[in-house]
């Protein structure tokens, strides 16, 4: 262990911890206490909370839940659009530009990322 000049090096960690806890206990006032070893130290933590949620917040939460439920139960494939595109491809009418194809790929990747992010956020709740 390194020695620091001008400091009493005989003090150990438990003594320092005891002093810090004693100083904190004298500064904090609360009705809740936490047992630490032989002494009781006030934590300043209260477990009684009154939370009020506004009607607007409730409506927003309900709307969000409804949107997620609809999205979860809706097929990402639009069957009628797929059928139209099949018919255009078969008839030779469908000729997308390279730019349209690139835009579609980027848009799909972006939507996939957003969906994953939302899914991850929902799992964390």
N, C-alpha and C positions, 0 to 999 in steps of 0.2 A: 504494500500500500504506500502511495506517495505521501510525503509529509509536506504540509504547507506552512511556511514560516509565519509566525505570529498567530497561529491557530492552535487550539488545544486538540491535538491529534488523538487523545485518549477517548474522545466521545465517539460512540458507535452509532450505527444507523438507527437502532431501536430507541436510543436516547433522543436523537434528532426528531424522529417520528413522534415520540411522546410529547416533546416540546411543541412541535407544530400543531398537533391535535389539541393540546391544552390551550394554545393561543386561539385556535379556531373556535373551540368550545366557549371560550369567554366572550367572543365577539358575536356569536350567533344566538338568536333567541327564537325558540320554537317549542311547540308542545310535543313534538315527535322526537324520540331519542333512539339512538342506535347503540347497541352494546358492542364495545370493542375491548376485548381483554377484561381487565378488572374495572375499567372506568366507563361511565356513560357519557356520550358526547351528543350534543344537540346538532341535528343535521340541517335544520331550516327547511325541511321538505314537508309539504302538506299534501295529503292524498284526496282532499275534498275539492272537486272542481265543478263549477256550474257552467255548462256550455249551452249557448242558445244559437240555433241555426235558423237563419231567416227563411221566410217563405220562398224568396227568390232562389236561395241556395238549394233548397229542397227541390224546387222545380228544375233547376239546372242538373242536379244529381239524377233526378228521375228521367229527364230528357237524355242525358248521357247514357244511362243504363238502357233505355229503350233503343237508342241508336246502336249500341253495341249488340243488343239482342237481335235487332233486325239484320245487322251486318253478319252476325254469327250464323243466322239461319237463312241467309240469302246466298245463292250460288254465285260465285264470281264469274261464271260463264253465262253470257247472254245468248241463249240458244237461238233466238230469232236473228241476231246479228251474225252469228256463226253460219247459220243457214244461208243468209244473203251473200256472205263472202264466199261460201262454197260454190254457190251458183255463178257468181261473177268469175271465180277462178276457172271453173269448168267451161264457161262460155268464152274465156279469153278477155273479158272486159276489165279484169282487175290487174292493173299495172302500176303498183306503187313506186314512187321515186326512192332513190337511195336515202335521201334526206328524211322522207316519211318513215322508212324502216328504222333508221337510226333514232329518230325522235320516239318512235314506239318502244324501242328497246330501252332507251333511257327512262321514259315514262314508267314502263313496267318495273324497272329496277327501283325507281324512286317510290312507287306505290308499295312494292314489297318491303322496302326498308321502313316506310311509315307503318305498315301493318305490323311488322316485327316489333318496332319500338312501342306501339300501342299495346301489343300483346304482352311485352315485357313489363310495361308499366302496370297493366291490369293484374299480372301475377304478383307484383310486389305489394298490392293492396290487401 
